[in-house]
Amino acid sequence: MHQLQFGLGVPKRHWPRLCREYKRILRPDGWMEFAETDGRYFRTGPAGNLINNWLKEMYAARGLEPRRCCLLPEILADAGF
C-alpha cells in the first residue's frame, strides 16, 4: 500500500485510527510505503518564512499537524506494525 502526501489532509486525532485501518486491510505479507512531508519550506528567505507562517496558521485552523509524519514509526508501532 502506498500513501503519498496524504498526511497534510489528515487531522492529528485520526492518524492512529487510519494506521489501525491500514493494518486491518493489509495482507499478512503486505507492506506500507509512506511518502510524506511536514509541509515546511527551508532556506527560503523572508518570503518563504512568511509562507511557512501562513501554512502553519492554516494547518492549525483545520486541526492538522503536518509534522505528525515524523511520528509515523511510533504511530505504526502502536497500530501493530
Phi, psi and omega in degrees: 000141183236132177237119182242114177047038178274334185297335179292350179246005182258116176302146186302328181288344183266348183302311180300317180295319179299314181292325174297322178293319175303315180298320182295318186269349181285137175300154180304327179258015181280175180216158179248144174228125178248134172233090187241163175229156177269007172077013181251152173253143183244149178050053184250355181082190184300319181295318179294323176297320178297316178298316178302319179295318177299314180298317179301316179295319180296314179300314182298320180296335182257007179072024181260149177226088184304329180287359177301331180299335178290343180262007183306319179304317180290316181297318180293320178299317178296332180278354177103010178280000000 
